[in-house]
Amino acid sequence: MLILVLALTACTDDPEPAGVGESGTTEPDANACRPEELPEPIDPAAVADADLDGTTVTLATHDSFAVSDGLFDSFTEETGIEVELVTAGDAGAMVSQAILTAGDPVADVMFGIDTTFLCRGTEAGLFVPYAPEALADVPDEYRIATDDLATPIDVGDVCLNYSKTAFPDPADAPRSLDDLTDPAFADAFVTENPETSSPGLAFLLATIAEYGAEGWEDWWADLRENGVEVVSGWEEAFEGSFGAGSGDRSIVTSYASSPAVDVLYSDPPRDESVIGVVADACFRQVELAGVLRGTDEPEAAARLVDFLLSPTFQEDIPLNMFVDPVNPAAELPEEYTAYTTPIDEPLTLTPAEIEAGRDGWTERWTEIVLR
């Protein structure tokens, strides 16, 4: 269960662009992330007035989407709209497949496009602009989609986790990215390959945001010399080398919510996590939903986006996908907040910066770390 639930979690004023254009990449221009032709926005008044009883909408999601049983029944009872789900692999695969059918989609709404793929999706013309009424209450730092082409739904942080068993004295545990290159932590860290793993890519972006073009490559070279282990995916890293806190490696790339999952799904039950979080080394990911351009049911699709941002859906998110809702009206479960590490100053890059730099960064990372 720990494997399943933690896998589900695999999504402000930004810092200065961290090396975009200075490491073999292209500076994002003023129109970055916009499609060639911006569709007419969906009118919220038309959505509110539409008779949608008996309509069916299809929601495309990634494989890690999870909600409580019967959650969409309340939406159907309120609106008359039936919801069908279709999954399409991880977030990257979902976006790539949607781009192939842009304008003639196989679904009406997409959920789960995140910070790292948002620009690719909006630039390819996947979405129709729509601004739910509740969007006005969402903090600006989460409203990262240009022209309201997608709506923020949840936010999570990819962070360094460490074993409290390996570091019983908190003073001995890592506190920052800098610590990972210290000989005291030699052969202790395992992370995922950014070309095959969402948290692996987020961690690479964290180092670029932290060290910039002048420092991230040198940092990774030092990390390689300090014995970093690279594996293909989260499960291999967290459950394998890290052993959920009891493995050969005592530090891993995972999530800020790992301790909450560890406690809530512990067997036998316990009230303290064996996993610690390095709060100063986290990269923030926002997950969004959008009405797909070409849908035959734009008003019903928009009503579904409204529901995804409603307190009913938002309050279901923490204990199913172990990320935070973006709607401040949603109440967080006490059992979630008690064990989830708050990240006050996450590392970030804009979707445009990520899209401009990703290919060059991952290619250079491979040369440095896997040569």
C-alpha positions in Angstrom: 0.0 0.0 0.0 2.9 2.4 0.8 4.2 1.8 -2.8 0.8 2.6 -4.3 0.0 5.6 -2.3 3.4 7.3 -2.5 3.4 6.7 -6.2 0.2 8.7 -6.4 2.0 11.8 -5.4 4.1 11.6 -8.6 2.8 17.5 -8.9 4.7 32.5 -6.7 7.1 34.8 -7.5 9.6 32.6 -9.1 13.3 32.8 -8.5 15.5 34.3 -11.2 15.6 32.0 -14.3 18.1 29.3 -13.3 20.4 29.0 -16.3 17.8 29.1 -19.1 19.6 30.3 -22.2 23.0 29.9 -20.5 23.5 26.1 -20.8 22.7 25.3 -24.4 19.0 26.1 -24.1 16.7 28.7 -25.6 15.3 31.7 -23.7 11.5 31.5 -23.6 10.0 34.4 -25.6 7.0 36.6 -24.7 4.6 34.2 -26.4 6.0 31.0 -24.8 3.3 28.5 -23.9 0.6 30.1 -26.1 -0.9 28.2 -29.0 -0.7 29.7 -32.5 -4.4 30.6 -32.3 -6.1 31.1 -28.9 -9.6 29.6 -28.9 -12.5 31.7 -27.6 -12.9 31.2 -23.9 -15.8 29.3 -22.5 -18.4 31.7 -21.0 -19.1 30.9 -17.3 -22.6 32.4 -17.7 -23.3 29.9 -20.5 -22.0 27.1 -18.3 -24.2 28.1 -15.4 -27.4 28.4 -17.6 -26.9 25.2 -19.6 -29.2 22.2 -19.2 -26.8 19.3 -19.0 -29.0 16.6 -17.6 -28.1 13.2 -19.2 -24.8 14.4 -20.6 -21.6 12.3 -20.3 -18.1 13.7 -20.1 -14.9 11.8 -20.3 -12.0 12.7 -17.9 -8.5 11.7 -19.0 -6.1 11.2 -16.2 -2.7 9.7 -15.4 -2.3 6.3 -13.8 -1.8 7.8 -10.4 -5.2 9.5 -10.2 -7.1 8.3 -7.1 -10.4 9.5 -5.5 -12.8 8.0 -2.9 -15.4 5.6 -4.1 -18.5 7.3 -5.3 -17.0 10.8 -5.3 -18.3 11.6 -8.7 -21.8 10.5 -7.8 -22.4 13.7 -5.9 -21.4 15.6 -9.1 -23.9 13.6 -11.1 -26.7 14.1 -8.6 -26.1 17.9 -8.7 -25.7 18.3 -12.4 -27.1 15.3 -14.2 -23.7 14.8 -15.9 -22.1 11.3 -15.9 -18.3 11.0 -15.6 -16.3 8.4 -17.4 -12.6 8.0 -16.6 -9.8 7.0 -19.0 -6.2 6.6 -17.9 -3.2 7.2 -20.2 0.0 6.3 -18.5 2.1 8.8 -16.6 1.7 12.6 -17.0 4.2 12.7 -19.8 2.6 9.9 -21.8 -0.8 11.4 -21.2 0.2 14.8 -22.6 2.1 13.2 -25.6 -1.0 11.2 -26.6 -3.3 14.2 -26.2 -1.0 16.2 -28.5 -1.4 13.6 -31.3 -5.2 14.2 -31.2 -5.2 17.9 -30.4 -8.5 19.5 -31.6 -10.1 16.1 -31.9 -9.7 14.7 -28.4 -10.7 11.3 -27.1 -11.8 12.9 -23.8 -13.4 16.2 -22.7 -11.3 17.2 -19.7 -7.7 16.4 -18.8 -6.5 16.2 -15.2 -2.9 15.8 -14.1 -0.8 17.9 -16.5 1.7 19.5 -14.2 4.4 22.2 -14.1 6.9 20.2 -16.0 4.6 19.5 -19.0 2.2 22.4 -18.9 3.9 24.6 -21.5 4.3 21.7 -23.9 0.5 21.1 -23.7 -0.7 24.6 -23.9 1.7 25.5 -26.7 0.4 22.5 -28.7 -3.2 23.8 -28.4 -4.7 21.2 -26.1 -7.0 23.4 -24.1 -9.8 26.0 -24.3 -9.6 28.9 -21.9 -11.9 28.7 -19.0 -11.8 30.4 -15.6 -14.0 28.8 -12.9 -15.6 31.2 -10.4 -13.5 29.6 -7.6 -10.3 30.3 -9.4 -10.4 33.9 -8.1 -9.7 32.5 -4.6 -6.7 30.4 -5.6 -3.4 31.9 -4.7 -1.6 33.5 -7.6 1.5 31.3 -7.1 -0.5 28.3 -8.3 -2.1 30.1 -11.3 0.7 29.2 -13.7 -1.2 28.5 -16.9 -1.3 31.3 -19.4 -4.7 32.7 -20.6 -6.6 30.4 -18.2 -5.9 27.5 -20.5 -5.7 25.1 -17.5 -6.9 25.4 -13.9 -4.7 24.5 -10.9 -6.1 21.7 -8.8 -3.4 20.5 -6.4 0.1 21.1 -5.4 2.9 18.9 -4.1 6.6 19.0 -3.3 9.3 16.6 -4.4 11.8 16.6 -1.6 14.8 14.7 -0.2 13.7 12.1 2.4 16.1 10.5 4.9 15.9 7.5 7.2 15.5 8.5 10.9 16.8 5.0 11.8 20.1 5.9 10.0 20.2 9.4 11.5 18.7 9.0 15.0 20.2 12.4 15.9 18.5 15.0 13.7 21.7 17.1 13.8 23.4 14.4 11.8 20.8 14.2 9.0 21.1 16.2 5.8 19.7 19.7 5.8 20.3 21.0 2.3 21.4 20.0 -1.2 25.0 21.1 -0.3 25.2 18.3 2.3 24.8 15.6 -0.4 28.3 16.3 -1.7 29.9 16.1 1.7 32.0 13.0 2.3 30.0 12.4 5.4 27.1 11.3 3.2 29.2 9.3 0.7 27.3 6.4 -0.9 24.1 7.4 1.0 21.9 8.9 -1.7 19.7 7.3 -4.3 17.7 9.3 -6.9 15.7 8.6 -10.0 16.8 9.2 -13.6 15.2 12.5 -14.8 14.7 11.0 -18.3 12.5 8.2 -16.9 11.0 9.5 -13.7 8.8 12.5 -12.7 10.4 12.9 -9.2 13.8 12.5 -10.8 13.2 15.3 -13.3 11.8 17.5 -10.4 15.0 16.9 -8.4 17.1 17.9 -11.4 15.1 21.1 -11.7 15.5 21.7 -8.0 19.3 21.7 -8.4 19.1 24.0 -11.5 16.9 26.4 -9.5 19.2 26.3 -6.6 22.6 26.5 -8.3 21.9 28.1 -11.6 23.8 27.7 -14.8 27.1 28.5 -13.1 26.8 25.8 -10.5 24.4 22.9 -11.2 26.7 20.9 -13.5 29.6 21.2 -11.0 27.3 20.1 -8.2 26.2 17.0 -10.0 29.8 16.1 -10.9 30.7 16.4 -7.2 27.6 14.3 -6.3 28.7 11.6 -8.8 32.1 11.5 -7.1 30.4 11.2 -3.7 28.7 7.9 -4.7 25.2 8.8 -5.8 23.1 5.9 -7.1 20.7 6.5 -10.0 17.8 4.2 -10.7 15.0 4.3 -13.3 12.0 5.1 -11.1 10.5 6.0 -7.7 9.6 2.5 -6.6 13.1 1.1 -7.3 14.5 4.1 -5.4 12.1 4.3 -2.4 11.2 0.7 -1.8 14.4 -0.8 -3.2 17.6 1.0 -2.3 16.0 3.2 0.4 13.9 0.4 1.7 11.2 2.8 2.9 13.7 3.9 5.5 15.5 0.7 6.3 17.6 0.1 3.1 21.2 0.3 2.1 20.8 3.9 1.1 19.6 6.4 3.8 18.6 9.4 1.6 16.2 9.3 -1.4 14.3 11.6 -3.7 10.6 11.3 -2.8 7.9 13.7 -1.4 7.1 16.0 1.4 4.1 13.8 2.2 6.1 10.6 2.6 6.0 10.7 6.4 2.1 11.0 6.4 1.9 7.9 4.1 4.4 6.0 6.2 2.3 6.5 9.3 -1.2 6.2 7.9 -0.4 2.9 6.1 1.9 1.4 8.7 1.4 -2.2 9.6 1.5 -2.7 12.5 0.1 0.8 13.3 2.4 3.4 14.8 2.1 7.2 15.4 5.6 8.3 14.4 7.2 8.2 11.0 10.6 6.6 10.3 11.1 9.1 7.4 12.4 12.7 7.7 12.1 15.4 5.1 14.7 18.0 4.0 12.5 21.0 3.7 15.2 23.2 2.1 15.6 21.1 -1.0 12.1 20.7 -2.4 10.8 21.4 -5.9 7.1 22.4 -6.2 4.8 20.9 -8.8 1.3 22.1 -9.5 -1.2 19.7 -11.2 -3.9 21.2 -13.4 -7.0 20.3 -15.3 -8.3 21.8 -18.5 -11.2 21.6 -21.0 -9.8 19.9 -24.2 -10.1 21.8 -27.4 -12.6 20.1 -29.8 -14.8 18.6 -27.1 -18.4 18.2 -28.1 -19.5 19.1 -24.6 -17.7 22.3 -23.6 -20.3 23.4 -21.0 -20.4 20.0 -19.3 -16.6 19.8 -19.4 -16.4 23.2 -17.8 -18.8 22.1 -15.0 -16.5 19.2 -14.3 -13.5 21.5 -13.9 -15.7 23.5 -11.5 -16.2 20.4 -9.5 -12.5 19.5 -9.4 -11.9 22.9 -7.8 -14.9 22.7 -5.4 -14.4 21.9 -1.7 -16.0 18.5 -2.2 -13.3 17.3 -4.5 -10.5 19.4 -3.0 -11.0 17.9 0.5 -10.8 14.4 -1.0 -7.3 15.0 -2.5 -5.0 14.8 0.6 -5.8 11.3 1.8 -6.0 9.8 -1.7 -3.2 11.5 -3.7 -1.3 12.9 -0.8 -0.9 16.4 -2.2 -2.4 19.7 -1.0 -5.6 21.2 -2.6 -5.2 24.7 -4.0 -8.7 26.0 -3.0 -8.2 27.7 0.4 -11.8 26.9 1.3 -10.9 23.2 1.5 -10.2 21.8 5.0 -7.2 19.6 5.4 -7.6 16.3 7.3 -5.9 16.4 10.7 -4.2 13.1 10.1 -2.7 14.5 6.9 -1.4 17.8 8.3 0.0 16.1 11.4 2.6 14.3 9.5 3.1 16.2 6.2 6.1 18.6 6.2 5.1 22.1 5.3 7.4 23.6 2.6 7.5 27.4 3.1 10.1 28.2 0.5 10.1 25.7 -2.4 12.3 25.8 -5.4 10.5 26.7 -8.6 10.9 27.3 -12.3 8.2 28.5 -14.6 6.7 26.2 -17.2 8.3 28.2 -20.0 11.7 28.0 -18.4 11.3 24.2 -18.0 10.1 23.7 -21.6 13.0 25.8 -23.0 15.6 24.1 -20.9 14.5 20.5 -20.3 16.1 18.7 -23.3 19.5 20.4 -22.9 19.5 19.9 -19.2 18.7 16.2 -19.3 21.2 15.6 -22.0 23.9 17.4 -20.1 22.9 15.6 -16.9 23.4 12.2 -18.6 26.8 13.2 -19.8 27.9 14.2 -16.3 26.3 11.5 -14.2 26.0 8.4 -16.4 29.2 8.7 -18.5 
